[in-house]
Amino acid sequence: MKEAEYGRVALYIRRSRADETREKQTGEDTLTAQLVYMEDFLKRMGIDEYKIYKEVQSGSTIEDRPVFKGLLELIDEGHFQSIAVKEVSRITRGAHQDLADIELIFKRNRTKVITDTGTYDLNDASNATIFDIQTFTSRQELNQYRARVKSAKRAFAMMGKWMPGGNAIPYGYTLNKKTRKLEVLEETADIIRLIYSLYLDGKDGKGMGDKAISSELYRMKIKSPRGSDKWDASVIKRILTNPAYCGDVLFNRTEELEKGKKRARPEDEHVYVKDAHEAIIEREVWEDAQEKRKGNSTKNRKGRNTFQAISTLTGLIKCKNCKKHMYKSSQPKNGETIALLRCRTLGCNNNIMYNAVEKAIIARLNDIVGMNKEEFSIYINEIIRTENHLNEFQIQHREAQLLIIQKKIEKAKKRLRAAQEMREDGEYTREEFLIRKKEIESEVIKLRSQEQQISKASDEASASKEMDAENCENVLENLTEILDYYQKAKTDERRNGLLSAIFHEVEVKKIKPGFKERPPILELDFVLKDGILLKNLVLS
């Protein structure tokens, strides 16, 4: 061992850029290969004892390489007298300030640099000159490499290809590695469309901002791009301002000043290619979103108010497939904007023309009020019997849930009794028993809470009685009067109030889509409000 000559030695290994390229091409573990090579080299030099420091992540600055940063601190504290590396460039070929800091620490501590081409003592003038020449050469090679990569990326970006380097693959897309083009990923593209719809059209006609959209996505239990339950408003902002979603590529927009800090480049340095890939959001819709972000939030570029507080069907319509409330959305078509009712469940295709649903509901109500008393009584009681059948099924399901919970409670009690016996027999210490007791009691409290919630729901789901003749007559009169008011109403808000006096909700399912002038065939299920039974119903 040459301890007297080299002292305590630290072996530092990390990947070079050439190593990273080779790993991608061949799958070779270059870090392990480098370790084997250096251990053999040190053995041949007669150095048998050393401590290995392996840098897994890549980086051109000291701050980017936490292992090397920590090693420098140990060297400065006198823990090592020599550092072994495959070549000088493994130490640094980045910023001038980094090199100056490293040389200062090595000189101050008389640290020797051991490489497979020679050993350098930076306090020796000739050694220091050779070391400086090697680091200068390495830095020049790095700058040339970066220039070639930057030039190639710019050329590819001008061809509409998606280039890495700060440009993560946008959520809603996947990258075709052969063509380097973005391709739509439908299972997440629907979320992007929903975000733009909520931003421009809002929830049931009311406009929404970034924070409101993130809250709505959380409420809908839609995971964020990183798999989190919560969406950060900054993520919503990036999605709403990213031109990739209208099919464009924007490259070289920012430059990095230092780690974590960027600034915008001048526009003449940007690379902007229109229609480079398939769009998720129509260009007109994307441009409307940019107009809103500039402050034109209540009017589109044609000067028309696109955000209404309440529309005719606000809060009333549910998707029959998913049992979720549907929302109003606008969509450009043939130069015009059409209104749709969309389901909130991703992938559900129960999207229907807004006006078609409204007309179908009013047409059904007109058919109902046109019935004679006997026909109406049969119709309304059939609705009640259907609801009762569903309630009975729900009650049976909840009874089964209660039975399962009660069995779990009994098992928990048995575990508690067993723990008490083990305490008495000395198998548990007092502390172990108290911890176990607390765990079981906490479990029982949660089960009791679930039991109460299910019992309460079962009570609320009790069956309704069939409607007698008097109540049938009241409902028919109220429906007739409300329809009369509806035909005379002048605002969507007033019409919504009248329909809300009738319905708790309306479930809608598209059976067959419409075509040209032919309306779609819809299945409608009405859930009436209890107030509709009242004689002389007062309509405010």
KEKEDREN-704582 format. One record per residue (C-alpha): residue number from 1; x negated, y, z. Coordinates in Angstrom, 1 decimal. Example, Ala and Ser with C-alpha at 12.3 -4.5 7.8 and 13.67 -1.06 7.14 Angstrom:
! KEKEDREN-704582
    n       u       v       w
    1   -12.3    -4.5     7.8
    2   -13.7    -1.1     7.1
***
This chain:
! KEKEDREN-704582
    n       u       v       w
    1     0.0     0.0     0.0
    2    -1.4     3.4    -0.9
    3     0.3     5.1     2.0
    4    -2.8     7.3     2.7
    5    -2.7     8.7    -0.9
    6     1.1     9.0    -1.5
    7     2.6     9.0     2.0
    8     6.3     8.2     2.2
    9     7.8     7.8    -1.2
   10    11.3     8.5    -2.5
   11    12.4     6.8    -5.7
   12    14.9     9.0    -7.5
   13    16.8     7.6   -10.5
   14    19.5     9.1   -12.7
   15    20.9     8.8   -16.2
   16    19.5    11.0   -19.0
   17    21.9    12.2   -21.8
   18    20.3     9.5   -24.1
   19    21.1     6.9   -21.4
   20    24.8     8.1   -21.3
   21    25.0     7.8   -25.1
   22    23.5     4.3   -25.1
   23    25.9     3.2   -22.4
   24    28.9     4.3   -24.4
   25    27.6     2.5   -27.5
   26    26.4    -0.7   -26.0
   27    28.0    -0.9   -22.5
   28    24.5    -1.4   -21.0
   29    23.9    -0.4   -17.3
   30    21.0     2.0   -17.9
   31    20.8     3.0   -14.2
   32    20.1    -0.5   -13.2
   33    17.6    -1.0   -16.0
   34    15.8     2.2   -14.9
   35    15.6     1.0   -11.3
   36    14.1    -2.4   -12.4
   37    11.6    -0.5   -14.6
   38    10.5     1.9   -11.9
   39    10.3    -0.8    -9.2
   40     7.9    -2.8   -11.5
   41     5.9     0.4   -12.2
   42     5.5     1.2    -8.5
   43     4.5    -2.3    -7.7
   44     1.8    -2.1   -10.3
   45     0.6     1.1    -8.7
   46     0.3    -0.7    -5.4
   47     3.3     1.2    -3.8
   48     5.4    -1.4    -2.0
   49     7.5     0.7     0.4
   50     9.8     3.4    -0.8
   51    13.4     4.6    -0.4
   52    15.8     4.6    -3.4
   53    18.1     7.5    -4.2
   54    20.5     6.8    -7.0
   55    22.4     9.7    -8.6
   56    25.6     8.3   -10.1
   57    27.2    11.4   -11.5
   58    25.6    13.5   -14.3
   59    24.7    17.2   -14.1
   60    22.2    19.7   -15.3
   61    22.0    21.8   -12.1
   62    21.1    21.0    -8.5
   63    24.7    21.7    -7.4
   64    26.0    19.2    -9.8
   65    23.7    16.5    -8.3
   66    24.5    16.0    -4.6
   67    22.0    13.1    -4.1
   68    19.1    15.1    -5.5
   69    20.2    18.2    -3.5
   70    20.1    16.1    -0.3
   71    16.8    14.6    -1.2
   72    15.2    18.1    -1.7
   73    16.4    19.0     1.8
   74    14.7    15.9     3.2
   75    11.5    16.7     1.4
   76    11.5    20.2     2.7
   77    12.0    18.8     6.2
   78     8.8    16.6     5.8
   79    10.5    13.2     5.5
   80     8.8    12.4     2.1
   81     5.4    13.3     0.7
   82     6.0    11.9    -2.8
   83     8.9    11.6    -5.3
   84     8.9     8.9    -8.0
   85    10.8     9.5   -11.3
   86    10.7     7.9   -14.7
   87     9.9    11.2   -16.3
   88     9.8    14.9   -15.3
   89    13.1    15.7   -17.1
   90    14.9    13.4   -14.5
   91    14.1    16.1   -11.9
   92    15.5    19.0   -13.9
   93    15.7    20.6   -17.3
   94    18.5    23.0   -16.5
   95    18.5    26.5   -15.2
   96    15.2    28.5   -14.7
   97    16.2    29.3   -11.1
   98    16.7    25.6   -10.3
   99    13.2    24.8   -11.6
  100    11.7    27.7    -9.6
  101    13.4    26.4    -6.4
  102    12.2    22.8    -6.9
  103     8.6    23.9    -7.6
  104     8.6    26.1    -4.5
  105     9.7    23.2    -2.3
  106     7.2    20.8    -3.9
  107     4.3    23.3    -3.5
  108     5.2    24.3     0.0
  109     5.3    20.6     1.2
  110     2.4    19.5    -1.1
  111     4.8    16.9    -2.6
  112     3.4    14.7    -5.4
  113     5.5    13.9    -8.4
  114     4.9    10.3    -9.6
  115     5.9     9.4   -13.2
  116     5.0     6.6   -15.6
  117     2.8     9.1   -17.5
  118     0.9    10.4   -14.5
  119     1.0    11.9   -11.0
  120     1.3    15.7   -10.5
  121     0.2    17.8    -7.5
  122     1.7    21.2    -8.2
  123    -0.8    22.9    -5.9
  124    -3.5    21.8    -8.5
  125    -3.6    24.4   -11.3
  126    -4.2    22.0   -14.1
  127    -1.4    19.6   -12.8
  128     1.0    22.5   -12.5
  129     0.3    23.6   -16.1
  130     1.0    20.1   -17.4
  131     4.2    19.9   -15.3
  132     5.4    23.3   -16.6
  133     4.7    22.3   -20.2
  134     6.8    19.1   -19.8
  135     9.7    20.9   -18.1
  136     9.6    23.6   -20.8
  137     9.7    21.0   -23.5
  138    12.5    19.1   -21.8
  139    14.5    22.4   -21.5
  140    14.0    23.1   -25.2
  141    15.2    19.7   -26.1
  142    18.2    20.2   -24.0
  143    19.0    23.5   -25.6
  144    18.7    22.1   -29.1
  145    20.9    19.1   -28.1
  146    23.6    21.4   -26.7
  147    23.4    23.6   -29.9
  148    23.9    20.5   -32.1
  149    26.8    19.2   -30.0
  150    28.5    22.7   -29.9
  151    28.2    23.1   -33.7
  152    29.6    19.6   -34.3
  153    32.5    20.2   -32.0
  154    33.3    23.5   -33.6
  155    33.3    21.9   -37.1
  156    35.6    19.1   -35.9
  157    37.9    21.5   -34.2
  158    38.2    23.5   -37.4
  159    39.5    20.2   -39.0
  160    42.2    20.1   -36.4
  161    40.6    17.4   -34.3
  162    40.9    17.5   -30.5
  163    37.5    18.1   -28.9
  164    36.5    17.4   -25.3
  165    34.6    19.9   -23.1
  166    37.2    21.5   -20.9
  167    40.0    20.4   -23.2
  168    41.6    17.6   -21.3
  169    44.2    15.6   -23.3
  170    47.5    17.5   -22.8
  171    50.2    15.8   -20.8
  172    52.7    14.3   -23.3
  173    50.0    13.3   -25.8
  174    47.5    10.5   -26.3
  175    44.3    10.7   -28.3
  176    43.7     8.6   -31.4
  177    40.0     7.8   -30.9
  178    39.5     7.0   -34.6
  179    41.0    10.2   -36.1
  180    40.4    12.4   -33.0
  181    43.9    13.7   -33.4
  182    46.6    14.1   -30.7
  183    49.6    11.8   -31.0
  184    52.9    12.1   -29.1
  185    53.4     9.8   -26.1
  186    57.2     9.6   -25.9
  187    57.5     8.5   -22.3
  188    55.9    11.7   -21.1
  189    56.8    14.0   -24.0
  190    60.4    14.0   -22.7
  191    59.2    15.6   -19.5
  192    57.5    18.4   -21.6
  193    60.8    19.0   -23.5
  194    62.7    19.1   -20.1
  195    60.2    21.7   -18.7
  196    60.7    24.0   -21.8
  197    64.5    23.5   -21.6
  198    64.6    24.4   -17.9
  199    62.4    27.4   -18.6
  200    64.3    28.8   -21.5
  201    67.9    27.7   -20.7
  202    67.7    27.0   -17.0
  203    69.8    24.7   -14.9
  204    73.5    24.9   -16.0
  205    72.8    28.2   -17.8
  206    70.7    29.9   -15.1
  207    67.1    30.8   -16.0
  208    64.2    29.2   -14.0
  209    60.6    30.2   -13.3
  210    57.5    28.1   -12.8
  211    58.1    27.5    -9.0
  212    61.8    26.7    -9.5
  213    60.9    24.2   -12.3
  214    58.3    22.4   -10.1
  215    61.0    22.2    -7.3
  216    63.5    20.8    -9.8
  217    61.1    18.1   -11.0
  218    60.4    17.1    -7.4
  219    64.1    16.9    -6.7
  220    64.5    14.7    -9.8
  221    61.6    12.4    -8.5
  222    59.5    12.9   -11.7
  223    55.8    12.3   -11.0
  224    53.3    15.0   -11.9
  225    50.5    14.3   -14.5
  226    48.3    13.1   -11.6
  227    50.9    10.9   -10.2
  228    51.8    13.2    -7.3
  229    55.4    13.7    -6.1
  230    55.0    17.4    -6.2
  231    54.3    19.6    -9.2
  232    52.0    22.7    -8.7
  233    53.5    25.8   -10.3
  234    50.1    26.4   -12.1
  235    50.5    23.1   -13.9
  236    53.9    24.3   -15.2
  237    52.3    27.5   -16.3
  238    49.6    25.7   -18.3
  239    52.2    23.5   -20.0
  240    54.3    26.5   -21.0
  241    51.4    28.4   -22.4
  242    49.5    25.6   -24.2
  243    49.8    25.9   -28.0
  244    49.0    22.2   -28.3
  245    52.7    21.6   -27.7
  246    53.8    23.3   -30.9
  247    51.2    21.4   -32.8
  248    48.2    23.8   -32.7
  249    44.5    23.3   -31.7
  250    42.8    26.1   -29.7
  251    39.1    25.5   -29.1
  252    36.3    27.6   -27.7
  253    38.6    29.9   -25.8
  254    36.5    30.1   -22.6
  255    32.9    29.7   -21.5
  256    31.5    28.5   -18.2
  257    29.4    31.1   -16.2
  258    28.6    28.7   -13.3
  259    30.2    25.7   -11.8
  260    33.9    26.3   -11.3
  261    33.9    29.8   -12.9
  262    34.9    30.5   -16.4
  263    35.7    33.6   -18.5
  264    37.5    34.2   -21.7
  265    35.5    34.4   -24.9
  266    36.1    37.1   -27.5
  267    38.9    36.2   -29.9
  268    36.6    36.1   -32.9
  269    34.8    33.1   -31.3
  270    38.0    31.1   -30.9
  271    38.9    28.3   -33.3
  272    42.7    28.2   -33.9
  273    44.2    25.7   -36.2
  274    48.0    25.6   -36.8
  275    50.0    22.4   -37.3
  276    46.9    20.2   -36.5
  277    49.0    17.4   -35.0
  278    52.7    16.5   -34.4
  279    54.5    19.0   -32.2
  280    56.5    18.1   -29.1
  281    58.1    21.6   -28.9
  282    59.4    23.3   -32.0
  283    57.4    26.4   -32.9
  284    60.3    28.8   -32.5
  285    61.0    27.4   -29.0
  286    57.4    27.7   -28.0
  287    57.3    31.3   -29.2
  288    60.5    32.1   -27.3
  289    58.7    30.8   -24.1
  290    55.7    33.1   -24.8
  291    58.1    36.0   -25.2
  292    59.7    35.3   -21.9
  293    56.3    35.1   -20.2
  294    55.5    38.6   -21.6
  295    58.5    39.9   -19.7
  296    61.3    39.6   -22.2
  297    63.0    37.1   -20.0
  298    66.7    38.0   -20.7
  299    66.6    38.4   -24.4
  300    65.1    36.4   -27.2
  301    63.4    38.0   -30.2
  302    66.8    38.6   -31.9
  303    67.9    40.6   -28.9
  304    70.6    38.1   -27.8
  305    71.1    37.3   -24.2
  306    70.3    33.6   -23.8
  307    70.8    33.2   -20.1
  308    74.3    33.0   -18.6
  309    75.0    32.7   -14.9
  310    77.9    30.2   -15.2
  311    79.1    28.3   -18.3
  312    82.5    26.6   -18.7
  313    81.3    23.2   -17.5
  314    78.7    24.2   -14.9
  315    78.4    21.7   -12.1
  316    81.2    19.4   -13.4
  317    79.6    16.9   -15.9
  318    77.9    13.7   -15.0
  319    76.3    11.1   -17.3
  320    78.3     7.9   -17.0
  321    75.2     5.9   -17.7
  322    72.9     7.3   -15.0
  323    75.4     9.0   -12.6
  324    73.3    12.2   -12.7
  325    74.5    15.7   -13.4
  326    74.0    16.9   -17.0
  327    72.6    20.3   -17.9
  328    73.2    22.7   -20.7
  329    70.3    23.1   -23.2
  330    69.9    25.0   -26.5
  331    68.2    23.6   -29.6
  332    67.4    25.2   -32.9
  333    69.0    23.5   -35.9
  334    69.2    24.7   -39.5
  335    68.4    28.3   -38.5
  336    71.0    28.4   -35.7
  337    71.0    27.6   -32.0
  338    73.3    24.9   -30.8
  339    74.3    24.1   -27.2
  340    73.9    20.5   -25.9
  341    74.6    18.7   -22.7
  342    71.6    16.7   -21.8
  343    71.1    13.9   -19.2
  344    68.4    14.4   -16.6
  345    67.2    10.8   -16.8
  346    64.1    10.5   -19.1
  347    64.8     8.2   -22.0
  348    68.6     8.4   -21.7
  349    70.1     9.3   -25.1
  350    73.4    10.4   -23.8
  351    73.0    13.9   -25.2
  352    76.2    15.5   -26.5
  353    77.3    18.7   -28.2
  354    78.4    21.0   -25.5
  355    81.5    22.3   -27.3
  356    82.5    18.7   -28.2
  357    82.7    17.8   -24.4
  358    84.7    20.9   -23.5
  359    87.2    20.3   -26.4
  360    87.5    16.6   -25.4
  361    88.3    17.5   -21.8
  362    91.0    20.0   -22.8
  363    92.5    17.7   -25.4
  364    92.7    14.9   -22.7
  365    94.4    17.4   -20.2
  366    96.9    18.4   -22.9
  367    97.7    14.7   -23.5
  368    98.2    14.2   -19.8
  369   100.5    17.2   -19.2
  370   102.5    16.1   -22.3
  371   103.5    12.8   -20.5
  372   106.9    12.4   -18.8
  373   107.0    11.8   -15.1
  374   107.1     8.1   -15.3
  375   104.1     7.9   -17.7
  376   102.1    10.3   -15.6
  377   102.8     8.3   -12.4
  378   101.5     5.1   -14.0
  379    98.4     7.0   -15.4
  380    97.4     8.8   -12.2
  381    97.9     5.7   -10.0
  382    95.8     3.6   -12.4
  383    92.9     6.1   -11.7
  384    93.4     5.7    -8.0
  385    93.4     1.9    -8.2
  386    90.1     2.0   -10.2
  387    88.6     4.3    -7.5
  388    89.8     2.0    -4.8
  389    88.2    -1.1    -6.5
  390    84.9     0.7    -6.7
  391    85.2     1.7    -3.0
  392    85.9    -1.8    -2.0
  393    82.8    -3.0    -3.8
  394    80.7    -0.3    -2.1
  395    82.2    -1.2     1.3
  396    81.3    -4.9     0.8
  397    77.8    -3.9    -0.3
  398    77.3    -1.8     2.8
  399    78.6    -4.5     5.1
  400    75.9    -6.8     3.7
  401    73.3    -4.1     4.3
  402    74.5    -3.7     7.9
  403    74.2    -7.4     8.5
  404    70.6    -7.4     7.3
  405    69.8    -4.4     9.6
  406    71.4    -6.1    12.6
  407    69.3    -9.2    12.0
  408    66.1    -7.1    11.8
  409    67.0    -5.4    15.1
  410    67.5    -8.8    16.8
  411    64.1   -10.0    15.5
  412    62.5    -6.8    16.8
  413    64.0    -7.4    20.2
  414    62.6   -10.9    20.2
  415    59.2    -9.6    19.4
  416    59.5    -7.1    22.3
  417    60.4    -9.9    24.7
  418    57.5   -12.0    23.4
  419    55.1    -9.1    24.0
  420    56.4    -8.7    27.6
  421    55.8   -12.4    28.2
  422    52.2   -12.1    26.8
  423    51.7    -9.1    29.2
  424    52.9   -11.2    32.1
  425    50.6   -14.1    31.1
  426    47.6   -11.7    30.8
  427    47.2   -12.2    27.0
  428    47.9    -8.4    26.5
  429    46.2    -5.7    28.5
  430    48.5    -2.9    29.8
  431    47.3    -0.5    27.0
  432    47.8    -3.2    24.3
  433    51.3    -3.9    25.5
  434    52.3    -0.2    25.6
  435    51.0     0.2    22.0
  436    52.9    -2.8    20.8
  437    56.1    -1.7    22.7
  438    56.0     1.7    21.2
  439    55.6     0.2    17.7
  440    58.6    -2.1    18.1
  441    60.8     0.6    19.7
  442    60.0     3.0    16.9
  443    61.0     0.4    14.4
  444    64.3    -0.2    16.2
  445    65.1     3.6    16.3
  446    64.6     3.7    12.5
  447    66.9     0.7    12.0
  448    69.6     2.2    14.3
  449    69.4     5.4    12.2
  450    69.9     3.5     9.0
  451    72.8     1.6    10.6
  452    74.6     4.8    11.5
  453    74.1     6.3     8.0
  454    75.6     3.2     6.3
  455    78.5     3.0     8.8
  456    79.3     6.7     8.2
  457    79.2     6.1     4.4
  458    81.5     3.1     4.7
  459    84.1     5.2     6.7
  460    84.0     7.9     4.0
  461    84.6     5.3     1.3
  462    87.9     4.0     2.7
  463    90.5     3.4     0.1
  464    93.2     5.9    -0.9
  465    96.9     5.2    -1.0
  466    98.8     5.3    -4.3
  467   100.5     8.6    -5.1
  468   104.2     9.0    -4.4
  469   106.7    10.7    -6.8
  470   106.6    14.1    -5.0
  471   102.8    14.3    -5.2
  472   102.8    13.1    -8.8
  473   105.2    16.0    -9.6
  474   103.0    18.5    -7.8
  475    99.9    17.4    -9.7
  476   101.7    17.6   -13.1
  477   102.9    21.1   -12.3
  478    99.5    22.2   -11.2
  479    97.8    20.8   -14.3
  480   100.3    22.5   -16.6
  481    99.8    25.8   -14.8
  482    96.0    25.6   -14.8
  483    95.9    24.8   -18.6
  484    98.1    27.8   -19.2
  485    95.7    30.0   -17.3
  486    92.7    28.4   -19.1
  487    94.1    29.3   -22.5
  488    94.4    32.9   -21.4
  489    91.0    33.1   -19.6
  490    88.5    35.6   -21.2
  491    85.2    34.5   -19.5
  492    83.3    31.2   -19.1
  493    83.1    31.9   -15.4
  494    86.9    32.1   -15.1
  495    87.4    28.9   -17.2
  496    84.8    27.1   -15.0
  497    86.7    28.1   -11.9
  498    90.0    26.7   -13.3
  499    88.4    23.4   -14.3
  500    86.7    23.2   -10.9
  501    90.2    23.4    -9.3
  502    91.1    20.2   -11.1
  503    88.0    18.1   -11.1
  504    85.4    17.1    -8.5
  505    83.4    15.8   -11.5
  506    83.8    14.4   -15.0
  507    81.7    11.4   -16.2
  508    81.0    11.4   -19.9
  509    79.5     8.8   -22.2
  510    78.9     9.1   -25.9
  511    80.5     6.0   -27.7
  512    79.8     7.1   -31.2
  513    77.9    10.2   -32.4
  514    79.7    12.8   -34.6
  515    78.8    13.5   -38.2
  516    79.2    16.8   -40.0
  517    82.8    18.0   -39.1
  518    83.7    14.7   -37.4
  519    83.4    15.1   -33.6
  520    81.7    12.4   -31.5
  521    83.8     9.7   -29.8
  522    83.5    10.1   -26.0
  523    84.5     8.2   -22.9
  524    85.7    10.5   -20.1
  525    86.4     9.5   -16.5
  526    88.0    12.1   -14.3
  527    87.5    12.4   -10.5
  528    90.3    14.7    -9.3
  529    90.0    17.1    -6.3
  530    92.3    16.5    -3.3
  531    93.6    20.1    -3.6
  532    95.4    19.3    -6.9
  533    98.0    17.5    -4.8
  534    99.1    20.7    -3.1
  535   102.5    22.1    -4.0
  536   102.3    25.7    -5.3
  537    98.5    25.5    -5.7
  538    97.1    29.1    -5.5
  539    94.6    29.9    -8.2
  540    92.4    32.9    -7.4
***
